[in-house]
Amino acid sequence: MDVTELYPDDLVYEHEATAATGVPGPVIRQWATRGKIRRFDGDGRYAGHGHEYKTMYALPEIRQRAATYRPRRTAERAA
């Protein structure tokens, strides 16, 4: 996806992307770390407790990857 195709409304914070797609926040951050999606500077809104939101993501990129996302199954331990 080309950055020029994004609208300001397409940029969302991690918790907003999680709510819109159901993909957990750590997975979104891992995709960004691996270069599968891009990070953008946030506007510094306060999240509460003195913390600021710093990073935004392009929701269309996350939706595209979320279409093929399958959560990993964890091995069940025998008691």
MDAnalysis code that builds the backbone (N, CA, C; Angstrom):
import MDAnalysis as mda
import numpy as np

u = mda.Universe.empty(237, n_residues=79, atom_resindex=np.repeat(np.arange(79), 3), trajectory=True)
u.add_TopologyAttr("name", ["N", "CA", "C"] * 79)
u.add_TopologyAttr("resid", np.arange(1, 80))
u.add_TopologyAttr("resname", ["MET", "ASP", "VAL", "THR", "GLU", "LEU", "TYR", "PRO", "ASP", "ASP", "LEU", "VAL", "TYR", "GLU", "HIS", "GLU", "ALA", "THR", "ALA", "ALA", "THR", "GLY", "VAL", "PRO", "GLY", "PRO", "VAL", "ILE", "ARG", "GLN", "TRP", "ALA", "THR", "ARG", "GLY", "LYS", "ILE", "ARG", "ARG", "PHE", "ASP", "GLY", "ASP", "GLY", "ARG", "TYR", "ALA", "GLY", "HIS", "GLY", "HIS", "GLU", "TYR", "LYS", "THR", "MET", "TYR", "ALA", "LEU", "PRO", "GLU", "ILE", "ARG", "GLN", "ARG", "ALA", "ALA", "THR", "TYR", "ARG", "PRO", "ARG", "ARG", "THR", "ALA", "GLU", "ARG", "ALA", "ALA"])
u.atoms.positions = np.array([
    [0.845, -1.164, 0.000],
    [0.000, 0.000, 0.000],
    [0.899, 1.238, 0.000],
    [0.556, 2.183, -0.827],
    [1.302, 3.433, -0.940],
    [0.824, 4.410, 0.128],
    [1.763, 5.107, 0.736],
    [1.418, 6.054, 1.801],
    [0.510, 7.162, 1.284],
    [0.617, 7.524, 0.022],
    [-0.213, 8.596, -0.528],
    [-1.675, 8.178, -0.647],
    [-1.969, 6.896, -0.501],
    [-3.343, 6.409, -0.570],
    [-4.045, 6.436, 0.786],
    [-3.325, 6.810, 1.833],
    [-3.899, 6.829, 3.179],
    [-4.564, 8.163, 3.480],
    [-5.648, 8.098, 4.206],
    [-6.322, 9.286, 4.719],
    [-5.983, 9.420, 6.203],
    [-6.081, 10.607, 6.756],
    [-5.791, 10.758, 8.189],
    [-6.637, 9.834, 9.074],
    [-7.847, 9.538, 8.669],
    [-8.703, 8.637, 9.446],
    [-8.221, 7.189, 9.409],
    [-7.343, 6.862, 8.455],
    [-6.814, 5.504, 8.349],
    [-5.759, 5.201, 9.408],
    [-5.191, 6.242, 10.009],
    [-4.160, 6.037, 11.023],
    [-4.809, 5.877, 12.391],
    [-4.505, 4.753, 13.042],
    [-5.113, 4.438, 14.329],
    [-4.036, 3.987, 15.307],
    [-4.370, 4.075, 16.587],
    [-3.475, 3.569, 17.619],
    [-3.703, 2.071, 17.786],
    [-2.774, 1.434, 18.455],
    [-2.812, -0.019, 18.612],
    [-4.132, -0.509, 19.191],
    [-4.615, 0.123, 20.248],
    [-5.859, -0.346, 20.882],
    [-7.056, -0.177, 19.941],
    [-7.022, 0.835, 19.086],
    [-8.107, 1.028, 18.114],
    [-8.033, -0.028, 17.013],
    [-6.827, -0.378, 16.588],
    [-6.659, -1.424, 15.573],
    [-7.097, -2.775, 16.124],
    [-6.780, -3.033, 17.384],
    [-7.193, -4.282, 18.017],
    [-8.716, -4.369, 18.084],
    [-9.358, -3.271, 18.450],
    [-10.821, -3.259, 18.528],
    [-11.458, -3.451, 17.154],
    [-10.839, -2.896, 16.118],
    [-11.417, -2.968, 14.775],
    [-11.183, -4.312, 14.098],
    [-10.071, -4.988, 14.426],
    [-9.722, -6.208, 13.696],
    [-9.713, -7.468, 14.539],
    [-9.583, -7.325, 15.848],
    [-9.491, -8.494, 16.711],
    [-8.090, -9.072, 16.813],
    [-7.124, -8.471, 16.146],
    [-5.734, -8.921, 16.227],
    [-5.123, -8.344, 17.504],
    [-4.488, -9.173, 18.339],
    [-3.909, -8.669, 19.587],
    [-2.811, -7.627, 19.344],
    [-2.682, -6.699, 20.282],
    [-1.691, -5.637, 20.182],
    [-0.266, -6.137, 20.007],
    [0.168, -7.161, 20.775],
    [1.536, -7.651, 20.580],
    [1.801, -8.165, 19.164],
    [0.786, -8.728, 18.527],
    [0.950, -9.204, 17.148],
    [1.126, -8.014, 16.206],
    [0.352, -6.963, 16.409],
    [0.477, -5.757, 15.585],
    [1.870, -5.167, 15.736],
    [2.367, -5.077, 16.969],
    [3.712, -4.550, 17.201],
    [4.765, -5.435, 16.551],
    [4.587, -6.759, 16.589],
    [5.534, -7.681, 15.975],
    [5.546, -7.512, 14.457],
    [4.371, -7.336, 13.842],
    [4.325, -7.083, 12.399],
    [5.109, -5.824, 12.048],
    [4.954, -4.775, 12.880],
    [5.671, -3.524, 12.629],
    [7.176, -3.723, 12.794],
    [7.583, -4.466, 13.809],
    [9.004, -4.734, 14.037],
    [9.607, -5.485, 12.862],
    [8.860, -6.404, 12.302],
    [9.349, -7.211, 11.175],
    [9.193, -6.519, 9.824],
    [8.638, -5.319, 9.820],
    [8.512, -4.556, 8.585],
    [7.333, -4.944, 7.719],
    [6.386, -5.670, 8.268],
    [5.219, -6.095, 7.486],
    [4.159, -5.000, 7.409],
    [4.138, -4.121, 8.408],
    [3.299, -2.924, 8.379],
    [4.157, -1.752, 8.814],
    [3.707, -0.550, 8.529],
    [4.483, 0.636, 8.871],
    [3.982, 1.294, 10.135],
    [4.910, 1.969, 10.802],
    [4.590, 2.773, 11.984],
    [4.573, 4.235, 11.574],
    [3.741, 4.999, 12.255],
    [3.669, 6.440, 12.038],
    [3.709, 7.119, 13.397],
    [4.218, 8.352, 13.438],
    [4.260, 9.109, 14.684],
    [2.853, 9.468, 15.118],
    [2.582, 9.310, 16.405],
    [1.279, 9.661, 16.964],
    [1.191, 11.146, 17.248],
    [0.028, 11.580, 17.696],
    [-0.165, 13.001, 17.976],
    [0.014, 13.338, 19.447],
    [0.408, 12.358, 20.267],
    [0.706, 12.623, 21.658],
    [-0.501, 12.729, 22.565],
    [-1.647, 12.184, 22.132],
    [-2.816, 12.185, 23.021],
    [-2.498, 11.382, 24.274],
    [-3.071, 11.782, 25.368],
    [-2.830, 11.075, 26.617],
    [-3.734, 9.858, 26.742],
    [-3.135, 8.762, 27.165],
    [-3.858, 7.520, 27.355],
    [-4.344, 7.388, 28.788],
    [-3.873, 8.258, 29.646],
    [-4.212, 8.176, 31.060],
    [-3.009, 7.716, 31.860],
    [-3.018, 7.954, 33.127],
    [-1.931, 7.579, 34.024],
    [-0.599, 8.174, 33.581],
    [-0.638, 9.331, 32.905],
    [0.579, 10.011, 32.507],
    [1.264, 9.466, 31.271],
    [0.651, 8.519, 30.585],
    [1.259, 7.933, 29.394],
    [0.663, 8.550, 28.136],
    [1.491, 8.659, 27.110],
    [1.028, 9.171, 25.825],
    [1.022, 8.047, 24.804],
    [0.092, 8.132, 23.865],
    [0.135, 7.245, 22.714],
    [1.209, 7.795, 21.783],
    [2.137, 6.979, 21.363],
    [3.245, 7.467, 20.558],
    [3.204, 6.953, 19.121],
    [2.672, 5.770, 18.899],
    [2.770, 5.124, 17.596],
    [1.399, 4.882, 17.001],
    [1.277, 5.169, 15.708],
    [0.042, 4.892, 14.985],
    [0.352, 3.889, 13.878],
    [-0.680, 3.219, 13.425],
    [-0.561, 2.222, 12.365],
    [-1.645, 2.487, 11.332],
    [-1.406, 2.050, 10.097],
    [-2.388, 2.213, 9.025],
    [-3.402, 1.068, 9.121],
    [-4.634, 1.396, 9.419],
    [-5.671, 0.381, 9.581],
    [-5.878, -0.468, 8.319],
    [-5.823, 0.103, 7.105],
    [-5.962, -0.756, 5.925],
    [-4.878, -1.836, 5.831],
    [-3.653, -1.518, 6.233],
    [-2.578, -2.522, 6.231],
    [-2.872, -3.627, 7.241],
    [-3.349, -3.241, 8.406],
    [-3.640, -4.237, 9.439],
    [-4.821, -5.102, 9.018],
    [-5.839, -4.488, 8.441],
    [-6.998, -5.279, 7.964],
    [-6.585, -6.285, 6.894],
    [-5.675, -5.877, 6.023],
    [-5.196, -6.768, 4.959],
    [-4.487, -7.979, 5.568],
    [-3.630, -7.763, 6.550],
    [-2.913, -8.858, 7.203],
    [-3.846, -9.664, 8.108],
    [-4.816, -9.006, 8.714],
    [-5.740, -9.684, 9.629],
    [-6.594, -10.713, 8.893],
    [-6.795, -10.517, 7.598],
    [-7.617, -11.457, 6.828],
    [-7.002, -12.854, 6.823],
    [-5.689, -12.951, 6.938],
    [-5.021, -14.255, 6.924],
    [-4.457, -14.629, 8.294],
    [-4.705, -13.801, 9.307],
    [-4.168, -14.059, 10.646],
    [-4.917, -15.203, 11.317],
    [-4.153, -16.131, 11.847],
    [-4.708, -17.225, 12.637],
    [-3.939, -17.273, 13.947],
    [-4.629, -17.172, 15.075],
    [-3.918, -17.223, 16.357],
    [-3.212, -18.558, 16.536],
    [-2.057, -18.494, 17.157],
    [-1.321, -19.723, 17.434],
    [-2.013, -20.502, 18.531],
    [-2.073, -21.796, 18.336],
    [-2.632, -22.636, 19.375],
    [-1.523, -22.979, 20.358],
    [-1.819, -22.886, 21.608],
    [-0.840, -23.255, 22.612],
    [-1.022, -24.709, 22.987],
    [0.054, -25.371, 23.238],
    [-0.008, -26.788, 23.594],
    [-0.655, -26.932, 24.964],
    [-1.552, -27.854, 25.047],
    [-2.209, -28.105, 26.330],
    [-1.304, -29.004, 27.160],
    [-1.105, -28.591, 28.383],
    [-0.242, -29.376, 29.279],
    [-1.064, -30.437, 30.008],
    [-0.485, -31.608, 30.096],
    [-1.145, -32.680, 30.842],
    [-0.935, -32.432, 32.330],
    [-1.991, -32.615, 33.084],
    [-1.899, -32.341, 34.533],
    [-1.299, -33.484, 35.292],
])
